Amino acid sequence: MMDEKLMKRFGYEAVERFDEEKLAKLQEHYTAILELLGEDPHREGLLKTPFRVAKSMQFLTHGYYLDPMEILLSAKFKEDYRQMVIVKDIEVYSLCEHHMIPFIGKAHVGYIPNGYITGLSKIARVVEAYSRRLQVQERLTTQIKNAINDALHPLGVAVVIEAQHMCMSMRGVQKQSAVTTTSDFIGAFERESTREEFFQLIGSNLHK
């Protein structure tokens, strides 16, 4: 069985640990899906496909085993610093919950400490914890903001995510160049001047 405490503690390092019982059940279902699609799951090229897809799906959704609050609190330090802390261009790989097709992009996260800071890598791990679930981009943006705000009680938090959704590119309207931008702000970042400084610091190359 998957060691959930280890998953929560180490994040990236533990994602290759799989729940064997779930793996077996997923493999059965993907075998049935191949048959329903009109394929022969017993032909050479597909013999190991259900197993591979089962492992892949566990990896792509391992965020359910991670606790973002615990990630942030594991490296919470007292520090008298009250200027912006920004981690930008954090890669986002997630699955749209409506079609289970990927959306891919970048997150830009900033906060203004109020007596406490967290390890910089923890910000990226929080993005990972929430993005490796079935998601919508709007909720993902707000979840990241709320986690940082609840863990650190900063003066403000800002989150911007830009992503391309394969459900728009590969199917449906099939618009390959469409980019979705979402943002959420709290505290000091609700002021226009602070928000403008944040945008300048993360770069002017945001898709308009």
C-alpha positions as CSV (number, residue, x, y, z in Angstrom):
1,M,0.0,0.0,0.0
2,M,1.1,3.6,-0.6
3,D,2.6,5.3,2.5
4,E,0.5,8.4,2.7
5,K,2.6,10.0,5.4
6,L,5.7,9.6,3.3
7,M,3.8,11.1,0.3
8,K,2.8,14.1,2.3
9,R,6.2,14.7,3.8
10,F,8.4,14.3,0.7
11,G,6.1,15.3,-2.1
12,Y,8.0,14.8,-5.4
13,E,10.3,12.1,-4.0
14,A,7.5,9.8,-3.1
15,V,5.3,10.0,-6.2
16,E,6.7,6.7,-7.7
17,R,5.2,4.8,-4.8
18,F,2.0,3.1,-6.1
19,D,-1.0,1.6,-4.4
20,E,-0.9,-1.9,-5.8
21,E,-4.6,-2.7,-5.0
22,K,-5.8,0.4,-6.9
23,L,-3.3,-0.3,-9.6
24,A,-4.8,-3.7,-10.2
25,K,-8.3,-2.3,-10.3
26,L,-7.4,0.5,-12.7
27,Q,-5.7,-2.0,-14.9
28,E,-8.9,-4.1,-15.2
29,H,-10.9,-1.0,-16.1
30,Y,-8.5,0.2,-18.7
31,T,-8.5,-3.3,-20.3
32,A,-12.3,-3.0,-20.5
33,I,-12.1,0.5,-22.0
34,L,-9.8,-0.8,-24.7
35,E,-12.3,-3.4,-25.6
36,L,-15.2,-0.9,-25.6
37,L,-13.1,1.3,-28.0
38,G,-13.0,-1.7,-30.4
39,E,-9.4,-2.6,-29.7
40,D,-7.9,-6.0,-28.9
41,P,-6.1,-5.6,-25.5
42,H,-4.3,-8.9,-26.1
43,R,-2.4,-7.8,-29.2
44,E,1.3,-7.2,-28.7
45,G,1.3,-3.4,-28.7
46,L,-1.4,-3.2,-26.1
47,L,-0.5,-6.0,-23.7
48,K,1.0,-3.7,-21.1
49,T,-1.0,-0.6,-21.9
50,P,-3.6,-1.0,-19.2
51,F,-0.8,-1.4,-16.6
52,R,1.1,1.6,-17.9
53,V,-2.0,3.8,-18.0
54,A,-3.0,2.8,-14.5
55,K,0.5,3.8,-13.2
56,S,0.3,7.0,-15.2
57,M,-3.1,8.0,-13.8
58,Q,-1.9,7.4,-10.2
59,F,1.1,9.6,-10.9
60,L,-1.0,12.3,-12.6
61,T,-3.4,12.4,-9.6
62,H,-0.9,11.9,-6.8
63,G,-1.9,15.4,-5.4
64,Y,-4.7,13.7,-3.5
65,Y,-2.1,12.2,-1.3
66,L,-0.4,15.5,-0.5
67,D,-1.4,18.0,2.2
68,P,-0.5,21.5,1.0
69,M,-0.9,22.9,4.5
70,E,1.6,20.4,5.9
71,I,4.0,21.2,3.0
72,L,4.0,24.9,3.9
73,L,4.2,24.4,7.6
74,S,7.1,22.0,7.3
75,A,9.4,25.0,6.4
76,K,7.8,27.9,8.2
77,F,10.3,30.4,9.6
78,K,10.1,33.6,11.6
79,E,11.6,36.4,9.5
80,D,11.1,40.2,9.7
81,Y,10.7,40.7,5.9
82,R,7.7,42.6,4.6
83,Q,8.4,42.9,0.8
84,M,7.1,40.7,-2.0
85,V,8.3,37.1,-2.3
86,I,7.6,35.8,-5.8
87,V,8.1,32.4,-7.3
88,K,7.2,32.7,-11.0
89,D,7.1,30.3,-14.0
90,I,6.1,27.3,-11.9
91,E,5.2,24.6,-14.4
92,V,1.6,23.4,-14.1
93,Y,0.5,20.0,-15.4
94,S,-3.1,19.1,-14.6
95,L,-6.1,17.2,-15.8
96,C,-9.3,19.0,-16.7
97,E,-12.1,17.3,-14.6
98,H,-14.6,17.6,-17.4
99,H,-12.8,15.6,-20.0
100,M,-9.7,14.3,-18.1
101,I,-7.6,15.8,-20.8
102,P,-4.4,17.8,-19.8
103,F,-4.1,21.5,-19.4
104,I,-0.5,22.8,-19.2
105,G,0.9,26.2,-18.2
106,K,2.7,28.2,-15.6
107,A,1.8,29.6,-12.2
108,H,3.2,32.9,-10.8
109,V,2.8,33.1,-7.0
110,G,3.6,36.0,-4.7
111,Y,3.1,36.9,-1.1
112,I,4.1,39.6,1.4
113,P,5.2,38.1,4.7
114,N,3.8,39.2,8.0
115,G,6.4,37.7,10.4
116,Y,6.7,34.3,8.7
117,I,8.1,33.0,5.5
118,T,8.2,29.5,4.0
119,G,10.8,27.6,1.9
120,L,10.7,28.7,-1.7
121,S,10.4,25.1,-3.0
122,K,7.3,24.7,-0.8
123,I,5.5,27.2,-3.0
124,A,6.2,25.1,-6.0
125,R,5.1,21.9,-4.1
126,V,1.8,23.5,-3.2
127,V,1.2,24.2,-6.9
128,E,2.0,20.6,-7.6
129,A,-0.2,19.2,-4.8
130,Y,-3.3,20.9,-6.2
131,S,-2.5,20.6,-9.9
132,R,-2.0,16.9,-9.7
133,R,-5.7,16.3,-9.2
134,L,-8.7,16.5,-11.4
135,Q,-9.1,20.3,-11.7
136,V,-10.5,23.4,-13.2
137,Q,-8.0,26.3,-13.6
138,E,-10.2,28.7,-11.6
139,R,-10.4,26.5,-8.5
140,L,-6.7,25.6,-8.8
141,T,-5.8,29.3,-8.7
142,T,-7.9,30.0,-5.6
143,Q,-6.8,26.8,-3.7
144,I,-3.1,27.9,-4.0
145,K,-3.9,31.4,-2.7
146,N,-6.0,30.0,0.2
147,A,-3.3,27.5,1.3
148,I,-0.6,30.1,1.5
149,N,-2.9,32.6,3.2
150,D,-4.1,30.1,5.8
151,A,-0.6,28.7,6.5
152,L,1.4,31.9,6.7
153,H,-1.2,34.7,7.5
154,P,0.7,37.1,5.2
155,L,-0.1,40.7,4.4
156,G,-1.3,39.5,1.0
157,V,-1.2,36.7,-1.6
158,A,-1.3,36.8,-5.4
159,V,-1.6,33.9,-7.8
160,V,-1.8,34.1,-11.6
161,I,-2.0,31.0,-13.8
162,E,-1.7,30.9,-17.6
163,A,-2.5,27.6,-19.3
164,Q,-3.4,25.9,-22.6
165,H,-6.3,23.4,-22.4
166,M,-6.0,20.4,-24.6
167,C,-9.8,20.0,-24.4
168,M,-10.0,23.2,-26.5
169,S,-7.0,22.3,-28.7
170,M,-7.7,18.6,-29.4
171,R,-11.4,18.5,-29.4
172,G,-14.4,20.8,-29.3
173,V,-13.6,24.2,-30.9
174,Q,-10.0,23.0,-31.7
175,K,-8.4,26.4,-31.1
176,Q,-4.7,25.6,-30.7
177,S,-3.5,29.0,-29.7
178,A,-6.0,29.8,-27.0
179,V,-4.5,30.6,-23.6
180,T,-6.6,30.9,-20.4
181,T,-5.4,33.3,-17.7
182,T,-6.8,33.2,-14.1
183,S,-5.9,35.3,-11.1
184,D,-6.8,35.6,-7.5
185,F,-5.6,38.2,-4.9
186,I,-6.1,38.8,-1.2
187,G,-4.9,41.4,1.3
188,A,-2.4,44.0,0.1
189,F,-2.6,42.7,-3.5
190,E,-6.2,43.9,-3.7
191,R,-4.7,47.4,-4.0
192,E,-4.1,48.4,-7.6
193,S,-0.6,49.7,-7.0
194,T,0.6,46.5,-5.2
195,R,-1.0,44.4,-7.9
196,E,0.7,46.4,-10.6
197,E,4.1,45.9,-9.0
198,F,3.5,42.2,-8.9
199,F,2.7,42.1,-12.6
200,Q,5.8,44.1,-13.4
201,L,8.0,41.7,-11.3
202,I,6.6,38.5,-12.9
203,G,7.3,40.0,-16.3
204,S,5.5,41.7,-19.1
205,N,5.2,38.7,-21.3
206,L,1.8,37.6,-19.9
207,H,-0.7,36.7,-22.6
208,K,-3.1,39.5,-23.0
